[in-house]
Amino acid sequence: MKVTIDGQSIDVEPGTTILQAARMIGGDLVPPAMCYYSKLKGSGGKCRCCLVEVSKGSEADPRPMPKLMASCVTGCMDGMEVNSKSSDRVTEARKSVTEFLLINHPLDCPICDQAGECDLQNLSFEHGNPKTRFIEEKRTFEPEDIGPNIQLHMNRCILCQRCVQVADQLTDNRVHGVLDRGDHANISTGISKAIDNEFSGNMIDVCPVGALTDKTFRFKSRVWFNKPYNAHRECTTPGCCGKTTVWMFGGEIQRVTGRKDEYHEVEEFICNSCRFEHKNVTDWVIEGPREFEKDSVINQNNYTQKLEKVEIDTEKTILMGRDIDRKKISMAEIPLNTNNKNS
């Protein structure tokens, strides 16, 4: 099947969604996604961030779809034409969705461990409004201790339900989920400190905001102060790949995460033993520095980044003074006179 997105065409297999087709093309036309996760079955269709305009349904039925469609759950049709980045209608819708997601989200980026790698931050920079029309009181929750290594901050949660799907698909007994309904809906266990299965740490990796944080890294450092390295170890936990990203500050491993692709999705899930218990460099085989996005906040502190020399084109006397004056005040130009009592 042939699909055209923002003027770029690609051939896809039947069953491919518009979002998947956009990711095959790549570039700026790829819609943002806060709930869809390619490694999780049944994800998508909740956040509405990936809305697109279908200007042509298919060759068989060229009529446009009247509503904006969620690209993560809308299948491609042969001859379909889609407007994503090029549509003003889509841009306005994404701004509205971003405003809605930020209604209850606290502005605590300066103290949030997710700052610097937060999908909601990235969405806000592109589609956010510096002003808010929301005058009501934000809903608030007390921080909840849901396990020995995970801290839940429900105030930041956008109910993408990725963490629930991870628990459903990676573990035998899920003990947390969405409680209550409507504007009272929240993620919780019902019983504090209940999450203790071996793959629970993957909930931290899939969370697009700072709702689920790593207690072993909590308030320890900013992500842009760390250097990410690919590493692996021979892990004996069934189902764990042992391939990770270790985040180092100097010679210290401050945290361990799964390896993520350009869409911030883990390549393979890892166990809690690799994530929380192995923080010594000798525990790992370090493969080398990890590549990261050009515009990532981590890149701003990258010591391998080539820096251009700054030259100021101005008069020499403004910056350095006259040569004769510099000689008068330069210690190197004035010989030491030991006979002078004032010297």
C-alpha positions as CSV (number, residue, x, y, z in Angstrom):
1,M,0.0,0.0,0.0
2,K,1.1,3.5,-0.8
3,V,0.6,6.2,1.8
4,T,1.6,9.9,1.5
5,I,2.3,12.0,4.6
6,D,3.1,15.7,4.2
7,G,3.9,15.1,0.6
8,Q,6.3,12.2,1.2
9,S,5.2,8.8,0.0
10,I,6.1,5.4,1.4
11,D,5.0,1.8,0.7
12,V,3.8,0.0,3.9
13,E,2.4,-3.4,4.7
14,P,-1.3,-3.9,5.5
15,G,-2.1,-3.3,9.2
16,T,0.5,-0.5,9.5
17,T,-0.8,2.6,11.4
18,I,-0.3,6.2,10.2
19,L,2.1,6.8,13.1
20,Q,4.2,3.7,12.2
21,A,4.3,4.9,8.6
22,A,5.4,8.4,9.7
23,R,8.2,6.9,11.8
24,M,9.4,4.9,8.7
25,I,9.7,8.2,6.9
26,G,11.2,10.1,9.9
27,G,11.9,13.7,10.3
28,D,9.7,16.5,11.6
29,L,6.5,15.0,10.2
30,V,6.4,12.3,12.9
31,P,3.5,13.0,15.3
32,P,4.3,13.2,19.0
33,A,3.1,10.4,21.1
34,M,2.7,10.2,24.9
35,C,0.7,7.0,25.3
36,Y,1.7,4.9,22.3
37,Y,4.6,2.5,22.9
38,S,5.6,0.1,20.1
39,K,6.8,-2.5,22.5
40,L,3.5,-2.7,24.3
41,K,0.5,-4.4,22.8
42,G,-2.7,-2.4,22.9
43,S,-1.0,1.0,23.7
44,G,-2.2,4.2,22.1
45,G,-5.4,6.1,21.6
46,K,-5.4,7.8,25.0
47,C,-3.4,11.0,24.9
48,R,-4.6,12.4,21.5
49,C,-1.2,14.0,20.9
50,C,-0.7,12.3,17.6
51,L,-3.7,13.7,15.8
52,V,-3.4,14.0,12.1
53,E,-5.6,15.2,9.2
54,V,-6.6,12.6,6.6
55,S,-7.2,14.6,3.5
56,K,-7.8,11.6,1.3
57,G,-9.1,8.3,2.7
58,S,-7.9,5.9,0.0
59,E,-8.0,5.4,-3.8
60,A,-11.3,3.5,-3.4
61,D,-12.9,6.2,-1.3
62,P,-11.0,9.5,-1.7
63,R,-13.3,11.5,0.6
64,P,-11.4,13.1,3.5
65,M,-12.1,12.0,7.1
66,P,-14.1,14.8,8.7
67,K,-12.4,14.5,12.1
68,L,-8.8,14.6,13.1
69,M,-7.6,11.0,13.6
70,A,-5.3,9.5,16.3
71,S,-2.5,8.3,14.0
72,C,-1.3,5.6,16.5
73,V,-4.6,3.6,16.1
74,T,-5.7,4.5,12.6
75,G,-4.7,2.0,9.9
76,C,-3.3,3.0,6.6
77,M,-5.2,2.5,3.3
78,D,-3.9,2.3,-0.2
79,G,-3.7,5.9,-1.6
80,M,-4.3,7.6,1.7
81,E,-3.0,11.1,2.0
82,V,-2.2,12.6,5.5
83,N,-1.3,16.0,6.7
84,S,0.7,16.2,9.9
85,K,3.2,19.0,10.4
86,S,1.9,20.9,7.4
87,S,-1.7,21.2,8.7
88,D,-2.7,24.3,10.7
89,R,-5.7,22.4,11.9
90,V,-3.4,19.7,13.4
91,T,-1.1,22.3,14.9
92,E,-4.0,24.0,16.7
93,A,-5.3,20.6,17.9
94,R,-1.9,19.6,19.3
95,K,-1.7,22.9,21.1
96,S,-5.1,22.3,22.7
97,V,-4.1,18.8,23.8
98,T,-0.9,20.1,25.3
99,E,-2.9,22.7,27.2
100,F,-5.2,20.0,28.5
101,L,-2.3,17.8,29.6
102,L,-0.8,20.7,31.5
103,I,-4.0,21.7,33.3
104,N,-3.2,19.6,36.4
105,H,0.5,19.0,35.8
106,P,2.6,20.9,38.3
107,L,5.3,23.3,37.1
108,D,8.0,21.6,39.2
109,C,10.5,20.9,36.4
110,P,13.4,22.4,38.5
111,I,13.0,19.7,41.1
112,C,11.8,16.8,38.9
113,D,14.1,13.9,38.1
114,Q,12.6,13.6,34.6
115,A,13.7,17.1,33.6
116,G,15.9,17.0,30.5
117,E,14.4,13.8,29.1
118,C,10.7,14.4,29.6
119,D,8.4,13.9,26.7
120,L,5.9,16.4,28.1
121,Q,8.6,19.0,28.3
122,N,9.5,18.5,24.6
123,L,5.8,18.6,23.7
124,S,5.4,21.9,25.7
125,F,8.4,23.5,24.0
126,E,6.9,22.9,20.5
127,H,3.1,23.2,21.2
128,G,2.8,24.8,24.6
129,N,1.4,28.2,25.5
130,P,3.3,30.4,28.0
131,K,0.0,31.5,29.5
132,T,-2.7,29.4,31.0
133,R,-6.5,29.9,30.9
134,F,-7.0,27.4,33.8
135,I,-8.0,29.4,36.9
136,E,-9.4,26.5,39.0
137,E,-7.3,24.7,41.6
138,K,-5.1,21.9,40.4
139,R,-5.9,18.4,41.7
140,T,-3.2,17.2,44.1
141,F,-2.1,13.8,45.6
142,E,0.4,12.9,48.3
143,P,3.5,11.1,47.0
144,E,3.0,7.4,47.3
145,D,5.5,4.7,48.1
146,I,4.4,1.9,45.8
147,G,7.6,-0.3,46.1
148,P,11.1,-0.5,47.4
149,N,12.6,1.2,44.4
150,I,9.9,3.3,42.8
151,Q,8.3,6.6,44.0
152,L,4.9,7.6,42.6
153,H,4.1,11.3,42.1
154,M,0.5,11.2,40.9
155,N,0.4,15.0,40.5
156,R,2.6,14.6,37.4
157,C,0.7,11.6,35.9
158,I,-1.1,12.1,32.6
159,L,-2.8,8.7,32.7
160,C,-1.1,7.3,29.6
161,Q,-1.4,3.9,31.2
162,R,1.9,2.7,29.9
163,C,3.0,1.5,33.3
164,V,-0.2,-0.6,33.7
165,Q,0.4,-2.3,30.3
166,V,4.0,-3.0,31.3
167,A,2.8,-4.7,34.4
168,D,0.2,-6.6,32.5
169,Q,2.5,-7.9,29.8
170,L,5.8,-8.4,31.7
171,T,4.6,-9.7,35.1
172,D,2.3,-12.5,36.3
173,N,0.4,-10.5,38.9
174,R,-0.3,-6.9,38.3
175,V,-1.1,-5.1,41.6
176,H,-1.7,-1.5,40.3
177,G,-3.9,0.2,37.8
178,V,-6.3,3.1,37.2
179,L,-8.6,3.8,40.2
180,D,-11.8,5.9,40.1
181,R,-13.3,7.6,37.1
182,G,-13.4,10.8,35.2
183,D,-11.4,13.7,36.7
184,H,-10.9,11.6,39.8
185,A,-9.0,8.8,37.9
186,N,-5.5,8.1,39.3
187,I,-2.8,5.4,39.2
188,S,-2.4,3.5,42.5
189,T,-1.9,0.1,44.1
190,G,-4.6,0.3,46.6
191,I,-2.0,-1.0,49.1
192,S,1.3,0.9,49.6
193,K,4.6,-0.8,48.9
194,A,2.9,-3.5,47.0
195,I,5.0,-3.6,43.8
196,D,8.0,-5.9,44.2
197,N,8.2,-8.1,41.0
198,E,11.5,-8.5,39.2
199,F,10.5,-6.3,36.2
200,S,8.7,-3.5,37.9
201,G,11.5,-1.0,37.2
202,N,10.5,-0.9,33.6
203,M,7.6,1.2,34.6
204,I,10.1,4.0,35.2
205,D,11.5,3.7,31.6
206,V,8.1,3.8,29.9
207,C,6.7,6.7,31.9
208,P,6.8,9.8,29.7
209,V,6.8,12.2,32.6
210,G,8.2,12.3,36.2
211,A,5.3,10.4,37.8
212,L,7.4,7.3,38.4
213,T,11.0,7.9,39.5
214,D,14.0,5.8,40.5
215,K,14.6,6.0,44.3
216,T,18.3,5.0,43.8
217,F,18.8,8.1,41.6
218,R,16.2,10.4,43.2
219,F,17.6,14.0,43.6
220,K,21.1,12.6,43.1
221,S,22.1,14.5,39.9
222,R,20.7,16.1,36.8
223,V,20.6,13.9,33.7
224,W,22.7,16.4,31.7
225,F,25.6,16.1,34.2
226,N,25.8,12.3,33.4
227,K,27.4,10.6,30.4
228,P,25.5,7.7,29.0
229,Y,27.4,4.5,28.0
230,N,26.1,1.3,26.4
231,A,27.0,-1.6,28.7
232,H,26.1,-5.3,29.2
233,R,26.5,-8.1,31.6
234,E,25.7,-11.8,31.8
235,C,22.3,-11.6,33.6
236,T,20.8,-14.9,34.8
237,T,17.3,-13.5,35.3
238,P,14.9,-15.2,32.8
239,G,13.6,-12.6,30.3
240,C,16.3,-10.0,30.9
241,C,18.6,-9.1,28.0
242,G,21.4,-7.7,30.2
243,K,21.9,-4.8,27.7
244,T,21.6,-1.4,29.3
245,T,22.6,2.2,29.4
246,V,24.7,3.2,32.4
247,W,24.7,6.9,33.3
248,M,28.1,7.9,34.8
249,F,29.4,10.9,36.6
250,G,33.1,10.6,36.5
251,G,33.9,7.0,37.5
252,E,30.6,6.4,39.3
253,I,27.5,4.8,37.8
254,Q,24.6,6.8,39.2
255,R,21.8,5.0,37.4
256,V,21.0,2.2,35.0
257,T,18.2,2.3,32.4
258,G,17.1,0.3,29.3
259,R,18.6,1.3,26.0
260,K,16.2,3.7,24.2
261,D,15.7,4.5,20.6
262,E,15.1,7.9,19.0
263,Y,11.4,7.8,20.1
264,H,12.4,7.2,23.7
265,E,11.2,3.6,23.7
266,V,13.4,0.9,25.2
267,E,14.8,-1.6,22.8
268,E,14.6,-4.5,25.3
269,F,13.3,-4.6,28.9
270,I,15.7,-5.3,31.8
271,C,15.3,-6.7,35.3
272,N,15.4,-4.9,38.6
273,S,18.7,-6.6,39.5
274,C,20.5,-5.0,36.6
275,R,18.7,-1.7,37.1
276,F,19.0,-1.2,40.9
277,E,21.6,-3.6,42.3
278,H,24.6,-3.3,40.0
279,K,26.1,0.2,40.3
280,N,29.8,-0.8,40.3
281,V,31.7,-0.3,37.1
282,T,33.3,-3.7,37.5
283,D,29.8,-5.2,37.2
284,W,29.5,-4.2,33.6
285,V,31.3,-4.5,30.2
286,I,31.3,-0.9,29.0
287,E,30.9,-0.9,25.2
288,G,31.4,2.8,24.7
289,P,29.6,6.2,24.7
290,R,26.0,6.2,23.6
291,E,24.7,8.3,20.8
292,F,22.0,10.8,21.7
293,E,19.8,13.3,20.0
294,K,21.5,16.4,18.5
295,D,19.0,18.7,20.2
296,S,19.0,16.8,23.5
297,V,19.8,18.7,26.7
298,I,22.5,16.1,27.3
299,N,24.2,17.3,24.1
300,Q,24.7,20.7,25.7
301,N,27.2,19.2,28.1
302,N,28.9,16.8,25.7
303,Y,32.6,17.2,25.9
304,T,33.0,15.8,22.3
305,Q,31.0,18.6,20.9
306,K,33.0,20.8,18.4
307,L,33.1,24.4,19.5
308,E,33.7,27.2,17.1
309,K,36.2,29.8,18.2
310,V,34.6,33.2,18.9
311,E,36.4,36.2,17.4
312,I,35.4,39.7,18.2
313,D,36.2,42.1,15.4
314,T,36.9,45.4,17.2
315,E,39.7,47.8,17.7
316,K,42.8,46.4,19.3
317,T,43.2,49.3,21.7
318,I,39.7,48.7,23.1
319,L,40.4,45.2,24.3
320,M,44.2,45.3,25.1
321,G,45.2,49.0,25.4
322,R,48.2,50.6,23.8
323,D,51.3,48.6,23.5
324,I,53.3,51.2,25.4
325,D,50.9,51.2,28.3
326,R,50.8,47.4,28.5
327,K,54.6,47.4,28.8
328,K,54.4,49.9,31.7
329,I,52.1,47.8,33.7
330,S,53.5,44.4,32.8
331,M,55.6,42.7,35.4
332,A,57.5,40.8,32.8
333,E,58.6,44.0,31.1
334,I,59.8,45.7,34.3
335,P,63.0,44.2,35.7
336,L,63.1,43.6,39.4
337,N,65.2,46.3,41.2
338,T,66.4,44.9,44.5
339,N,67.9,48.3,45.4
340,N,64.6,50.0,45.3
341,K,63.0,50.0,48.8
342,N,59.5,50.4,47.4
343,S,59.8,47.4,45.1
